[in-house]
Amino acid sequence: MTRRTLVPRISTPPQPPRLGGGVHALHGDTMGTTWSVKLAAEPACELKPLQQAIEEELALVIAQMSTWEAESHLSRFNRAPAGSWHTLQEEFFTVLNCALQVARDSGGAYDPTAGTLVNAWGFGPTRRYNEPGFAAPTPEELHAAQACCGWQRIVVDAVPRRAFQAGGLYVDFSAIAKGFAVDQVARRLRRIGIDSFLVEIGGELRGEGTKPDGQPWWVTLELPGDMHVGIETIVALYDWSIATSGDYRRYFEADGTRHSHTIDPRTGQPIRNNLASVTVLHRDCMLADAWSTALGVMGVEEGLALANRLGLCALMLQRGEDGFQEYLSTPLQALLEE
């Protein structure tokens, strides 16, 4: 198998390796998936306080941004009456502002208010696609769900960090919260004094510093399970993040059609562009997460054009009759090592 190497450009060289240090591993469950952290520290490093600190940050994200928790701040906002203002926590406000910016830049291909569509297609917290008796939504149900969407309907006020519930808005951060959680854990580790680590939550990653042997945190780009190619892409995560969105993660088939969990808010339908996956490299995992979804909705032609214009490092894999076709944005091609 051919190996291809991506090395993101860095403004400052990584810190020299710690002599005598080792790599410690922590892991757990969160957000319906798993998390893991590898970190470089002295062999006698106390791991229990680090595990607790990581779990505190993950719990904070869930408490503020989960649609699966009835009493999360997000769920309470979604249930709030029309015409009400709501003061938001700093983390919630940060994610909401980022989501709205990606919505603007993508022309609505990503829309944080598409939660009613996600739920209608069975990918939300209730009426699940993989439960007995589930059926694809009717045109009438889709029309009603789409009428509740529209990122333009969210009004935010930076001081004092508040948002306006126009009525019926159902915000869903499932395409951005995991990436934010990766960033949040990374920030907590830095505050503790850990400056060399690899954080992973449900396949979204961020690496900082180097391992004790001076090597970067090397990761292999995720591929769809049914993809068989002769190219393996590995990335050196020097203070960079990776997020992948794919139609192979959650989907159901009905009448010979694959219905992906990635919904196009502009049509109300699961994507039909044959994109199997989109991987984005970015300084911030939150933005990598959101943009992998947005570009996946846009498709190869529209998505690559926008990625090139915005300087996004993106890798797209599209299904075809003869297998998979690979597309790299120009900024990503610039990172390829010869």
C-alpha positions in Angstrom: 0.0 0.0 0.0 1.2 3.5 -0.9 1.6 5.8 2.1 1.0 9.6 1.7 2.1 12.0 4.3 0.5 15.4 5.3 2.5 17.8 7.4 0.5 21.0 8.4 2.6 24.1 8.4 3.4 25.4 11.9 4.4 28.9 12.9 6.6 27.7 15.8 8.6 24.4 16.1 7.3 21.9 18.6 8.9 21.7 22.0 11.8 19.3 22.4 10.9 15.9 23.7 10.8 15.2 27.4 13.8 13.0 28.4 12.5 10.1 30.4 8.9 10.8 29.8 6.3 8.3 28.7 2.9 8.2 26.9 -0.1 7.7 29.1 -3.6 6.7 27.8 -7.0 7.6 29.2 -10.4 6.8 27.8 -14.1 6.7 28.5 -17.6 7.2 27.1 -19.4 10.4 26.1 -22.0 11.8 23.8 -23.1 8.4 22.6 -19.5 7.5 21.5 -16.1 7.1 23.1 -13.2 9.4 23.9 -9.5 8.8 24.4 -6.5 10.9 25.3 -2.9 10.1 24.9 -0.5 12.4 26.7 3.2 12.8 27.2 4.2 13.1 30.9 6.5 11.7 33.5 6.0 8.0 34.3 4.8 8.8 37.8 2.2 11.3 36.6 -1.1 11.0 38.5 -3.7 10.0 36.0 -6.9 10.1 38.1 -7.0 13.9 38.4 -6.4 14.2 34.7 -9.3 11.8 34.0 -11.6 13.8 36.2 -10.6 17.1 34.6 -11.3 15.6 31.1 -14.7 14.2 32.2 -15.6 17.6 33.8 -15.1 19.3 30.4 -17.2 16.7 28.6 -20.0 16.9 31.1 -20.0 20.7 30.7 -20.6 20.3 26.9 -23.3 17.8 27.5 -25.1 19.9 30.1 -25.1 22.9 27.8 -25.5 21.5 24.3 -27.1 18.1 24.2 -30.5 17.6 22.6 -30.5 14.1 24.2 -30.7 15.7 27.7 -34.1 17.2 28.4 -32.7 19.7 30.9 -29.6 20.8 29.0 -29.4 24.5 28.3 -30.0 23.7 24.6 -33.1 21.7 25.2 -34.5 24.4 27.4 -33.8 27.0 24.6 -35.5 24.7 22.1 -38.7 24.4 24.3 -38.8 28.1 25.1 -41.8 30.2 24.0 -41.7 32.4 20.9 -40.3 35.9 21.5 -38.1 35.1 24.5 -34.5 36.1 25.0 -32.1 33.7 26.7 -28.7 34.5 28.4 -26.2 31.9 27.3 -23.1 30.4 28.9 -19.8 31.4 27.3 -19.3 27.9 25.8 -22.8 27.7 24.3 -22.5 31.2 22.9 -19.1 30.4 21.3 -20.5 27.3 19.6 -23.7 29.1 18.4 -21.7 32.0 16.9 -19.3 29.6 15.1 -22.3 27.6 13.8 -24.0 30.7 12.5 -20.8 31.9 10.8 -20.4 28.5 9.0 -24.1 28.7 8.0 -23.5 32.1 6.5 -20.3 31.1 4.7 -21.8 27.9 3.3 -25.0 29.6 2.1 -27.1 27.4 4.5 -25.5 24.1 3.5 -24.8 23.8 7.2 -27.7 25.0 9.4 -27.7 24.6 13.2 -31.5 25.0 13.2 -32.0 21.9 11.1 -32.8 19.8 14.2 -36.5 19.3 13.2 -35.3 17.8 9.9 -32.7 15.6 11.7 -35.5 14.3 14.0 -37.9 13.8 11.1 -35.4 11.5 9.4 -34.9 9.5 12.6 -31.4 10.7 13.5 -32.4 12.7 16.6 -33.0 11.6 20.2 -36.5 10.2 19.5 -38.2 8.2 16.8 -35.0 6.6 15.8 -34.3 5.3 12.3 -33.1 1.9 13.6 -36.2 1.2 15.8 -39.1 -1.1 14.8 -41.8 0.7 12.9 -39.8 3.6 11.8 -40.8 5.0 8.4 -39.3 7.8 6.3 -41.2 11.1 6.8 -44.1 12.0 4.5 -43.9 15.1 2.3 -46.3 16.8 4.7 -44.1 16.0 7.7 -41.0 17.3 5.9 -42.8 20.5 5.0 -43.7 21.1 8.6 -40.2 20.3 9.8 -38.5 22.5 7.2 -40.8 25.4 8.2 -39.2 25.4 11.6 -35.6 25.8 10.2 -33.7 28.9 9.2 -30.4 30.0 10.8 -31.3 33.6 9.8 -34.1 33.5 12.4 -31.6 33.3 15.3 -30.8 36.7 16.7 -27.8 37.0 18.9 -26.7 39.8 21.2 -23.0 39.7 22.1 -23.6 41.7 25.3 -24.8 40.1 27.5 -24.4 36.9 25.5 -28.0 36.1 24.7 -30.0 34.6 21.9 -33.6 35.1 20.7 -36.1 32.2 20.4 -38.3 33.3 17.5 -40.6 30.4 18.0 -40.3 26.7 17.0 -36.5 26.9 16.5 -34.9 23.6 17.3 -31.1 24.1 17.4 -29.0 21.0 17.0 -25.2 21.1 17.6 -24.6 17.4 16.7 -22.3 18.5 13.8 -20.2 20.8 15.8 -20.3 19.9 19.5 -17.9 17.0 19.4 -15.3 19.2 17.7 -15.8 21.9 20.3 -15.5 19.2 23.1 -12.1 18.2 21.6 -10.9 21.8 21.7 -12.3 22.2 25.2 -10.4 19.2 26.5 -7.3 20.4 24.8 -7.6 23.8 26.6 -8.1 22.1 29.9 -5.0 20.0 29.5 -2.9 23.0 28.6 -4.2 24.8 31.8 -3.1 21.8 33.8 0.4 22.0 32.3 0.1 19.1 29.7 1.4 20.5 26.4 1.8 17.3 24.4 -1.3 15.2 23.7 -3.7 13.6 21.3 -7.4 14.1 22.0 -10.0 12.0 20.2 -13.8 12.0 20.5 -15.8 9.8 18.2 -13.2 10.1 15.4 -12.5 13.8 15.7 -9.0 14.6 16.8 -6.5 17.2 17.9 -2.8 16.8 18.5 -0.4 19.2 20.2 3.3 19.0 20.9 5.4 15.8 20.3 5.8 12.4 21.8 8.8 11.7 24.1 10.7 10.3 21.1 10.4 13.6 19.3 7.9 12.3 16.8 4.6 14.1 16.1 1.2 12.5 16.9 0.7 10.6 13.6 -2.8 9.6 12.7 -4.3 7.8 9.7 -7.2 9.5 7.9 -10.5 7.6 8.4 -11.9 5.9 5.4 -15.4 4.3 4.8 -15.5 0.7 5.8 -16.3 -0.5 2.3 -13.5 1.5 0.6 -10.6 -0.5 -0.8 -7.8 1.7 -2.1 -4.0 1.5 -2.4 -3.4 4.8 -0.7 -3.1 5.4 3.1 -2.9 9.0 4.2 -1.2 9.8 7.5 -1.1 13.3 9.1 1.3 14.9 11.6 -0.9 16.7 14.1 1.3 19.6 15.1 -1.3 21.8 16.8 -3.9 20.8 14.2 -7.3 19.0 14.2 -9.1 16.6 12.0 -12.8 15.9 11.6 -14.6 13.5 9.2 -18.2 13.4 8.2 -19.4 10.4 6.2 -22.6 8.7 5.0 -21.3 5.3 6.2 -21.6 6.2 9.9 -25.4 6.4 10.4 -27.9 5.6 7.6 -30.8 3.4 6.7 -31.9 2.0 3.4 -35.4 2.0 2.1 -36.6 1.1 -1.4 -33.0 0.6 -2.5 -32.0 4.2 -1.5 -29.4 5.0 1.2 -30.6 7.7 3.5 -27.6 9.3 5.2 -27.7 11.1 8.6 -26.3 14.2 6.8 -29.4 16.3 5.9 -29.3 19.1 3.3 -31.2 21.9 5.1 -31.9 23.5 1.7 -33.9 20.6 0.4 -34.9 18.8 3.6 -33.6 15.6 2.2 -30.5 13.4 3.1 -27.7 14.2 0.7 -27.8 12.5 -2.7 -24.4 13.5 -4.1 -22.7 10.1 -3.5 -20.1 11.6 -1.2 -18.9 8.9 1.1 -16.9 11.1 3.4 -15.3 14.5 3.8 -12.3 15.1 6.0 -11.2 18.6 7.0 -8.0 19.7 8.7 -8.1 22.9 10.7 -6.5 24.6 13.7 -9.8 24.3 15.5 -11.6 21.0 15.8 -14.9 22.8 16.2 -14.5 24.4 12.7 -13.2 21.2 11.2 -16.3 19.4 12.5 -18.8 21.9 11.1 -17.0 22.3 7.8 -16.8 18.6 7.2 -20.6 18.5 7.4 -21.1 21.7 5.3 -18.8 20.5 2.5 -20.5 17.1 2.5 -23.8 18.7 1.9 -22.5 20.9 -0.9 -20.9 18.1 -2.8 -17.7 17.9 -4.8 -17.9 20.8 -7.2 -19.5 23.4 -5.0 -17.7 22.2 -1.9 -14.2 22.1 -3.4 -14.7 25.6 -4.9 -15.7 27.0 -1.5 -12.8 25.1 0.3 -10.3 26.6 -2.2 -11.8 30.1 -1.7 -11.8 29.9 2.1 -8.4 28.1 2.3 -9.9 25.0 3.9 -7.9 21.7 3.8 -10.4 19.2 2.6 -10.3 15.6 1.3 -13.5 14.3 -0.4 -14.3 10.7 -1.3 -17.1 10.1 -3.8 -18.7 6.8 -4.7 -18.9 5.9 -8.4 -19.6 2.9 -10.6 -15.9 2.0 -10.6 -15.2 2.6 -6.9 -14.2 5.8 -5.1 -12.9 9.0 -6.6 -10.7 11.2 -4.4 -10.7 15.0 -4.5 -8.3 17.3 -2.6 -8.7 21.0 -2.1 -5.7 23.1 -3.2 -4.8 24.1 0.4 -4.6 20.4 1.3 -2.5 19.5 -1.7 0.0 22.1 -0.5 0.5 20.0 2.7 1.6 16.9 0.9 5.1 15.8 1.5 7.1 14.8 -1.5 
